[in-house]
Structures are given as C-alpha cells and as structure tokens.
Amino acid sequence: MDPLGLMRECGHPLLIAIVAIACVTAARHGGWLQRVLAHPAVPWLQLPETWLMLWLTTLLNPRPWAADYTQLDWLMFAISAVALAGAAWTLMRARSAWSELPAPATVPLPDFPSRLRAFATNPPAWIVLALGAIVLAWRRPDQIHTPQLWAEDGVFFSQAYALGIRAFGVELAGYFHLAPRVIAALSMLGDPAWVPHVFVGATLTLTLYVMAQVLSPRCPLPLRGWAALSIVLVPDASEVILNALNIQWILACGGVLLLISREPARRAEWLHDVLSAVFIGLTGPFCVLLTPFFAARALIRRTRASVVLTGIFALCALAQTVSIVLHPQPPPANGTFD
C-alpha cells in the first residue's frame, strides 16, 4: 500500500480542480443537476469523501514508509481538516445565496476594520509569495540546507551532460519532461558543485510562479491569496516539493489555472499564455487530460486566444500520446501496479 494515500504526488489538487470546473459547468446549464449541485448540503456531503480520499491509506497503512511517514504529521492533518471544512462552509454560504431553500442560520462575524478585512481577504502578492517560500523551506528543510538531486533528477542531469541539446527529445517513463530538461540544461552552465542548488532553486521558482498565477487579476478564484497558499500546503507532498522530477504535478495545476483565466488583453499576456501552454503541455502527460477542457472553453468563449491555446495543448497532447504509445513501459517485476 502506498503510504502517500490514494492521490499521491500532488495529484489531488489537480483532480479537485477538474471536478470543481466540471461541477460549475454542469450547474450553469440548469435542470435537475443544477438544483442538486446548488443545494447547500452538497459541500458537506462531499467533505467526508474528499477527506478520506486524501488521508485514508495514510492513517490506515499498517506498514508506513518511515522516510515518508514522518512528513505526514498531525499539524498537516489538522491544516487539511480545517481547510476542507472551511471550503465546505464557504461553498455552503455561496449556495445559500441562490438556493430555493432558506439559508441556514449563521453566526455573525465580528465587524473588523475594513482595512484589516481587505488585508485578510486579499493580502499583497509579495507577502503571499514570501509565505509560500517559507512554507516550502519549512516542509523540506533538507533541500534548503543540503540540496540533493531527487530520484530521476540525476537522469536528467546525466543526459544533459552526455547528450546536450539532444536530451530534450528523450522521453522518460514514456513521455516528455520539458521543465526538468530546461533545469538540467541551465545547471550545466555553472560549477558542477552548484547543480543541486540550481535544481532546487528552479523548482522553487516554478512553484512560486504557479502561486503567482493564482494571484493574477486574470484568475477568477475568490480569496486568491489563500488559494495560492493552498498549493504549498497540500498534505502528502514530500515527493513533490522542491524537486525537478515531480514539478510536473505543480505545473499541471498551472495548466488548470490557465484554463480558467480570463482572456489576454495585452501582448505580454498573450506571450505568457503561449509560452506557458507550451511549457506545461510538454511537461508530463496532463495536456492529454486538459485538451478536451480547452476545446470546450474555445467553443464557449469563441475567442482567438482560446482557439490558439486549444491548438497548442492539442499539439502537445499529440506529441505526448505518440511518445507514450511508442515507448510502452514494462510491467513491474512483482506483477502489481503502484
């Protein structure tokens, strides 16, 4: 049994984001599904399922891996429970505003000064990003005081050393990893002693970049500061934080954020969206999953930007699919699946 739960390696924020997008899309089309999804009780009914999905195999694992189990402390468990309960409460209140049922009684909040309330609901971006960096260092102090290459990070570095630019065309586990390849290429430019520092620093930067996507005015999410912090507060993420191999999971969240963002209005925003789509699309197989959502977005919005992004993700999905088909992975030696 995997000690990191049913949704390992930061996969759960991506799944939850896609489920949320699907629910919002379905709710806007009316009918009985809208009435069901709009009921204030639904968030609380989803809460136990989500909580068990994130923590069931962690808590009930009879043989936890000592190296990973130490990361799953009770503080992260409490943060996860509070965050899920807060999300259910927020969604319940939002549904109560337009539900046909009477809104449940709520305890009035204290009347804080308006500036303090504005700061709490929408803190400055630099404070959120600084807190994100602090949380990453707190959760992986070993990668800060003694940076190391994680697992296949050594493969990316060795192939960059041996193959040079040709390493960008080499698949790993059946698909392409553009972000780790770029990081490995950058690490070749300096002293070899600084290679682990480059890997850790680059993954820290990319994680903060995804947080900055949430903080962008183009992101429609409410409470953007707290939503950005949720990326680094996800439990069961010891294999993901601050290593190049698994930065693909965090960048996949960036793909979802790109999907829900408002249309670009300036040339710089256009350039960002195009480069981000290519970078995210060629880092991991998630573009295969996201392409249908981008296609639906293009049909709904009917804008040039949405069509361009759909085309980019479709091409990346085609490249990743062809690579996966041409490079099937051998079954595990013990005949089981991870």
Residue pairs with C-beta under 8 A, 6 or more apart in sequence:
1 57
1 61
1 62
1 63
2 8
2 57
2 338
3 57
3 58
3 61
3 64
3 65
3 68
3 69
3 72
4 57
4 58
4 68
4 72
4 236
4 238
4 239
5 12
5 53
5 54
5 55
5 56
5 57
5 58
5 236
6 53
6 54
6 56
6 57
7 15
7 53
7 54
7 236
8 236
8 239
9 237
9 239
9 240
9 246
9 249
10 234
10 237
10 240
10 246
10 249
10 250
10 253
11 249
12 53
12 54
12 234
12 236
13 230
13 231
13 234
13 253
14 249
14 252
14 253
14 256
14 286
16 50
17 253
17 256
18 256
18 289
18 293
21 256
21 259
21 260
21 293
23 37
25 296
26 33
26 34
26 37
27 33
27 34
27 37
27 38
28 34
35 100
36 42
38 95
38 98
38 99
39 95
39 99
39 101
40 92
40 93
40 95
40 96
40 99
40 101
40 103
40 104
41 92
42 91
42 95
43 87
43 88
43 89
43 91
43 92
43 95
44 88
44 92
46 88
47 84
47 85
47 88
50 84
51 80
51 81
51 84
54 80
54 235
54 236
55 77
55 80
55 235
55 236
58 64
58 69
58 72
58 236
61 69
68 238
68 239
71 139
71 236
71 237
71 238
72 235
72 236
72 238
76 233
76 235
77 235
79 233
79 235
80 235
83 230
83 233
90 222
90 223
92 104
93 103
93 106
96 103
96 104
97 103
112 120
121 223
121 225
122 223
122 224
122 225
123 225
125 212
125 215
125 225
127 225
128 211
128 215
128 225
128 228
128 229
129 208
129 211
129 212
129 215
129 228
131 229
132 207
132 208
132 211
132 228
132 229
132 231
132 232
133 204
133 208
135 229
135 232
135 233
136 204
136 207
136 232
136 241
136 242
137 144
139 232
139 237
139 238
139 241
140 238
140 241
140 242
142 148
143 200
143 241
143 242
143 243
144 200
144 242
147 196
147 197
147 199
147 200
148 196
149 157
149 195
149 196
149 199
149 243
150 199
150 239
150 243
150 244
150 245
150 246
151 243
151 245
152 172
152 180
152 245
153 180
153 184
153 199
153 243
153 244
153 245
155 172
156 167
156 172
156 177
156 180
156 181
156 183
156 184
156 244
156 245
157 184
157 187
157 195
157 199
159 167
159 170
159 184
160 167
160 181
160 184
160 185
160 187
160 188
161 188
163 170
165 185
167 181
167 184
167 185
168 178
168 181
168 185
171 323
171 327
173 329
174 285
174 323
174 324
174 327
174 328
174 329
175 284
175 285
175 320
175 323
175 324
176 282
176 283
176 319
176 320
176 323
177 245
177 248
177 283
177 284
178 278
178 279
178 282
178 283
179 206
179 244
179 247
179 248
179 251
179 279
179 283
180 244
180 245
180 247
180 248
180 283
182 202
183 198
183 199
183 202
183 203
183 244
184 199
184 244
186 198
186 202
187 194
187 195
187 198
187 199
190 198
199 243
199 244
200 242
200 243
202 244
203 242
203 243
203 244
203 247
204 242
206 247
206 250
206 251
207 231
207 232
207 241
207 242
207 247
207 250
209 254
210 231
210 250
210 251
210 253
210 254
210 257
211 228
211 229
211 231
211 232
212 228
213 219
213 254
213 257
213 258
213 261
214 221
214 224
214 227
214 228
214 231
214 257
215 224
215 225
215 228
216 261
218 261
218 262
218 264
218 269
219 257
219 260
219 261
220 260
220 261
220 262
221 227
221 260
231 250
231 253
232 241
239 246
240 246
240 247
240 249
240 250
247 283
248 283
248 284
248 286
249 284
251 279
251 280
251 283
251 284
251 286
252 280
252 284
252 286
252 290
254 276
254 280
255 277
255 280
255 281
255 286
255 287
255 290
255 313
256 290
258 273
258 276
258 277
258 280
258 309
259 290
259 293
259 294
259 297
261 273
263 301
263 303
263 305
263 306
264 270
264 272
264 273
264 305
270 305
273 305
273 308
273 309
274 308
274 309
274 312
277 309
277 312
277 313
277 316
278 312
278 316
280 286
280 287
281 287
281 312
281 313
281 315
281 316
281 317
281 320
282 316
282 319
282 320
284 320
285 320
285 324
287 313
287 316
287 317
287 320
288 317
288 320
288 321
290 313
290 317
291 310
291 313
291 314
291 317
294 306
294 309
294 310
294 313
294 314
295 310
295 314
297 306
297 309
297 310
298 306
298 307
298 309
298 310
332 338
